[in-house]
Amino acid sequence: MAVNKKKMAAALAAVSLYLQQEEAAQAGTAPTMPAAPTLDTSHWGQSGRQEMMAMRKLIQLRVFTRF
């Protein structure tokens, strides 16, 4: 019975917190998430990273031959 009471208490606490967040969002006082930083990447850098990933994939697939 103690386990069921703990589960019930946890579920009620979660529902209560959810309802509080919903009310805060309706009132416009909800904390907002900060905007994700944008990354300015160049096409050369992106191309280089793509080539490195392709080479690693070939190595993992053991297609890369030793000379």
Long-range contacts (C-beta under 8 A, 24 or more apart in sequence): none
